[in-house]
Amino acid sequence: MFNYKSKSGHTMYGMYYRPDNYQQGVKYPTVMFLYGGPHVQLVTNSFKGLK
């Protein structure tokens, strides 16, 4: 999980997942999911579990 301040001063949150068999130095495809709606922020500063 990570966060950063946007240019407008808002704190933005993000999370990235690595494959179970992750190997450092190997390139993996990236999928980016962005929710820009006005109602709910899907990324929070919490752990939701993976399995």
The first five atom37 places (N, CA, C, CB, O) and aatype in JSON, in Angstrom:
{
  "aatype": [12, 13, 2, 18, 11, 15, 11, 15, 7, 8, 16, 12, 18, 7, 12, 18, 18, 1, 14, 3, 2, 18, 5, 5, 7, 19, 11, 18, 14, 16, 19, 12, 13, 10, 18, 7, 7, 14, 8, 19, 5, 10, 19, 16, 2, 15, 13, 11, 7, 10, 11],
  "atom_mask": [
    [1, 1, 1, 1, 1],
    [1, 1, 1, 1, 1],
    [1, 1, 1, 1, 1],
    [1, 1, 1, 1, 1],
    [1, 1, 1, 1, 1],
    [1, 1, 1, 1, 1],
    [1, 1, 1, 1, 1],
    [1, 1, 1, 1, 1],
    [1, 1, 1, 0, 1],
    [1, 1, 1, 1, 1],
    [1, 1, 1, 1, 1],
    [1, 1, 1, 1, 1],
    [1, 1, 1, 1, 1],
    [1, 1, 1, 0, 1],
    [1, 1, 1, 1, 1],
    [1, 1, 1, 1, 1],
    [1, 1, 1, 1, 1],
    [1, 1, 1, 1, 1],
    [1, 1, 1, 1, 1],
    [1, 1, 1, 1, 1],
    [1, 1, 1, 1, 1],
    [1, 1, 1, 1, 1],
    [1, 1, 1, 1, 1],
    [1, 1, 1, 1, 1],
    [1, 1, 1, 0, 1],
    [1, 1, 1, 1, 1],
    [1, 1, 1, 1, 1],
    [1, 1, 1, 1, 1],
    [1, 1, 1, 1, 1],
    [1, 1, 1, 1, 1],
    [1, 1, 1, 1, 1],
    [1, 1, 1, 1, 1],
    [1, 1, 1, 1, 1],
    [1, 1, 1, 1, 1],
    [1, 1, 1, 1, 1],
    [1, 1, 1, 0, 1],
    [1, 1, 1, 0, 1],
    [1, 1, 1, 1, 1],
    [1, 1, 1, 1, 1],
    [1, 1, 1, 1, 1],
    [1, 1, 1, 1, 1],
    [1, 1, 1, 1, 1],
    [1, 1, 1, 1, 1],
    [1, 1, 1, 1, 1],
    [1, 1, 1, 1, 1],
    [1, 1, 1, 1, 1],
    [1, 1, 1, 1, 1],
    [1, 1, 1, 1, 1],
    [1, 1, 1, 0, 1],
    [1, 1, 1, 1, 1],
    [1, 1, 1, 1, 1]
  ],
  "atom_positions": [
    [[0.85, -1.17, 0.0], [0.0, 0.0, 0.0], [0.9, 1.23, 0.0], [-0.97, 0.0, 1.22], [2.0, 1.23, 0.55]],
    [[0.4, 2.27, -0.62], [1.15, 3.51, -0.64], [0.17, 4.68, -0.72], [2.14, 3.54, -1.82], [-1.0, 4.5, -1.04]],
    [[0.67, 5.86, -0.43], [-0.14, 7.07, -0.59], [0.77, 8.22, -0.98], [-0.92, 7.41, 0.7], [1.99, 8.17, -0.78]],
    [[0.18, 9.25, -1.55], [0.92, 10.45, -1.93], [-0.04, 11.63, -1.97], [1.63, 10.26, -3.3], [-1.25, 11.44, -2.06]],
    [[0.49, 12.82, -1.9], [-0.31, 14.04, -1.99], [-0.44, 14.43, -3.45], [0.33, 15.2, -1.17], [0.55, 14.49, -4.18]],
    [[-1.68, 14.71, -3.88], [-1.9, 15.17, -5.25], [-1.53, 16.65, -5.35], [-3.38, 14.95, -5.68], [-1.27, 17.31, -4.34]],
    [[-1.5, 17.16, -6.57], [-1.18, 18.58, -6.77], [-2.18, 19.48, -6.06], [-1.15, 18.91, -8.26], [-1.84, 20.59, -5.65]],
    [[-3.41, 19.0, -5.9], [-4.44, 19.8, -5.23], [-4.41, 19.65, -3.71], [-5.82, 19.41, -5.73], [-5.19, 20.29, -3.0]],
    [[-3.48, 18.81, -3.2], [-3.33, 18.67, -1.76], [-4.08, 17.5, -1.14], [0.0, 0.0, 0.0], [-3.98, 17.29, 0.07]],
    [[-4.82, 16.73, -1.93], [-5.55, 15.58, -1.41], [-4.61, 14.38, -1.27], [-6.74, 15.23, -2.33], [-3.69, 14.22, -2.07]],
    [[-4.83, 13.55, -0.27], [-4.07, 12.32, -0.12], [-4.69, 11.24, -0.99], [-4.01, 11.88, 1.37], [-5.88, 10.95, -0.88]],
    [[-3.87, 10.65, -1.85], [-4.32, 9.6, -2.75], [-3.74, 8.27, -2.26], [-3.9, 9.89, -4.23], [-2.57, 8.21, -1.87]],
    [[-4.55, 7.21, -2.28], [-4.12, 5.9, -1.8], [-4.04, 4.91, -2.95], [-5.07, 5.39, -0.72], [-4.83, 4.99, -3.9]],
    [[-3.12, 3.98, -2.87], [-2.99, 2.95, -3.9], [-2.51, 1.65, -3.28], [0.0, 0.0, 0.0], [-2.02, 1.63, -2.15]],
    [[-2.66, 0.58, -4.04], [-2.21, -0.73, -3.58], [-1.76, -1.51, -4.8], [-3.34, -1.49, -2.79], [-2.38, -1.43, -5.86]],
    [[-0.69, -2.25, -4.67], [-0.28, -3.13, -5.76], [-0.1, -4.54, -5.23], [1.01, -2.63, -6.43], [0.28, -4.74, -4.07]],
    [[-0.36, -5.49, -6.09], [-0.28, -6.9, -5.75], [0.82, -7.54, -6.59], [-1.64, -7.61, -5.97], [0.95, -7.25, -7.78]],
    [[1.58, -8.41, -5.99], [2.59, -9.19, -6.71], [2.09, -10.62, -6.85], [3.96, -9.14, -5.98], [1.35, -11.1, -6.0]],
    [[2.51, -11.3, -7.93], [2.12, -12.71, -8.09], [2.69, -13.57, -6.96], [2.59, -13.24, -9.45], [3.71, -13.23, -6.37]],
    [[2.04, -14.69, -6.67], [2.52, -15.59, -5.62], [3.95, -16.06, -5.88], [1.6, -16.81, -5.5], [4.73, -16.24, -4.94]],
    [[4.29, -16.26, -7.14], [5.62, -16.75, -7.49], [6.53, -15.6, -7.95], [5.52, -17.81, -8.59], [7.37, -15.8, -8.82]],
    [[6.37, -14.43, -7.37], [7.13, -13.23, -7.76], [8.64, -13.48, -7.68], [6.74, -12.05, -6.86], [9.15, -14.02, -6.7]],
    [[9.34, -13.06, -8.73], [10.8, -13.15, -8.77], [11.34, -11.77, -9.12], [11.29, -14.23, -9.8], [10.97, -11.19, -10.15]],
    [[12.2, -11.25, -8.28], [12.77, -9.93, -8.51], [13.54, -9.9, -9.82], [13.67, -9.52, -7.34], [14.28, -10.84, -10.12]],
    [[13.38, -8.84, -10.59], [14.08, -8.69, -11.86], [13.31, -9.19, -13.06], [0.0, 0.0, 0.0], [13.65, -8.87, -14.2]],
    [[12.25, -9.99, -12.83], [11.42, -10.49, -13.93], [10.34, -9.45, -14.21], [10.78, -11.89, -13.58], [9.74, -8.91, -13.29]],
    [[10.09, -9.18, -15.5], [9.05, -8.22, -15.87], [7.7, -8.93, -15.93], [9.37, -7.54, -17.24], [7.59, -10.01, -16.52]],
    [[6.68, -8.32, -15.33], [5.33, -8.86, -15.31], [4.38, -7.86, -15.95], [4.88, -9.21, -13.86], [4.63, -6.65, -15.89]],
    [[3.28, -8.34, -16.56], [2.29, -7.41, -17.11], [1.62, -6.64, -15.97], [1.23, -8.16, -17.95], [1.52, -7.14, -14.85]],
    [[1.17, -5.45, -16.26], [0.55, -4.6, -15.26], [-0.91, -4.33, -15.64], [1.32, -3.28, -15.11], [-1.21, -4.05, -16.79]],
    [[-1.79, -4.42, -14.66], [-3.19, -4.07, -14.85], [-3.47, -2.91, -13.9], [-4.15, -5.3, -14.57], [-3.2, -2.99, -12.7]],
    [[-4.02, -1.84, -14.44], [-4.33, -0.68, -13.61], [-5.84, -0.52, -13.53], [-3.66, 0.61, -14.17], [-6.51, -0.47, -14.56]],
    [[-6.36, -0.44, -12.32], [-7.78, -0.22, -12.1], [-7.93, 1.13, -11.44], [-8.43, -1.36, -11.23], [-7.35, 1.38, -10.38]],
    [[-8.7, 2.01, -12.05], [-8.89, 3.35, -11.53], [-10.37, 3.61, -11.4], [-8.23, 4.41, -12.44], [-11.13, 3.44, -12.36]],
    [[-10.78, 4.03, -10.22], [-12.17, 4.42, -10.02], [-12.19, 5.92, -9.83], [-12.81, 3.68, -8.81], [-11.64, 6.42, -8.85]],
    [[-12.81, 6.63, -10.72], [-12.84, 8.08, -10.64], [-14.21, 8.62, -10.29], [0.0, 0.0, 0.0], [-14.49, 9.8, -10.51]],
    [[-15.07, 7.78, -9.75], [-16.44, 8.2, -9.45], [-16.52, 9.11, -8.23], [0.0, 0.0, 0.0], [-15.57, 9.22, -7.46]],
    [[-17.66, 9.74, -8.06], [-17.83, 10.69, -6.97], [-18.26, 10.07, -5.64], [-18.83, 11.7, -7.37], [-18.34, 10.78, -4.64]],
    [[-18.55, 8.78, -5.61], [-19.21, 8.25, -4.41], [-18.3, 7.57, -3.4], [-20.23, 7.3, -4.82], [-18.36, 7.88, -2.22]],
    [[-17.47, 6.65, -3.84], [-16.72, 5.87, -2.88], [-15.3, 5.65, -3.37], [-17.41, 4.51, -2.63], [-15.06, 5.42, -4.55]],
    [[-14.37, 5.74, -2.45], [-12.97, 5.44, -2.77], [-12.75, 3.97, -2.49], [-11.97, 6.35, -1.95], [-12.93, 3.52, -1.35]],
    [[-12.36, 3.21, -3.5], [-12.2, 1.76, -3.35], [-10.89, 1.38, -2.68], [-12.29, 1.09, -4.68], [-10.8, 0.31, -2.07]],
    [[-9.86, 2.22, -2.79], [-8.57, 1.93, -2.18], [-8.52, 2.64, -0.84], [-7.38, 2.36, -3.1], [-8.7, 3.86, -0.78]],
    [[-8.27, 1.9, 0.22], [-8.18, 2.47, 1.56], [-6.87, 2.04, 2.2], [-9.38, 2.05, 2.43], [-6.19, 1.15, 1.69]],
    [[-6.53, 2.64, 3.29], [-5.31, 2.31, 4.0], [-5.57, 1.13, 4.94], [-4.79, 3.54, 4.79], [-5.46, 1.26, 6.16]],
    [[-5.9, -0.03, 4.35], [-6.19, -1.22, 5.13], [-5.9, -2.46, 4.27], [-7.68, -1.22, 5.61], [-5.78, -2.36, 3.05]],
    [[-5.78, -3.61, 4.93], [-5.51, -4.87, 4.25], [-6.81, -5.63, 4.08], [-4.47, -5.7, 5.03], [-7.51, -5.88, 5.07]],
    [[-7.16, -6.0, 2.87], [-8.42, -6.7, 2.61], [-8.24, -8.21, 2.49], [-9.05, -6.16, 1.36], [-9.24, -8.93, 2.42]],
    [[-7.01, -8.69, 2.46], [-6.77, -10.13, 2.35], [-6.77, -10.57, 0.9], [0.0, 0.0, 0.0], [-7.42, -9.95, 0.05]],
    [[-6.05, -11.62, 0.62], [-5.93, -12.09, -0.75], [-6.46, -13.49, -0.96], [-4.51, -12.03, -1.17], [-6.86, -13.82, -2.08]],
    [[-6.47, -14.34, 0.06], [-6.85, -15.75, -0.16], [-7.95, -16.18, 0.74], [-5.69, -16.65, 0.03], [-8.38, -17.33, 0.68]]
  ]
}
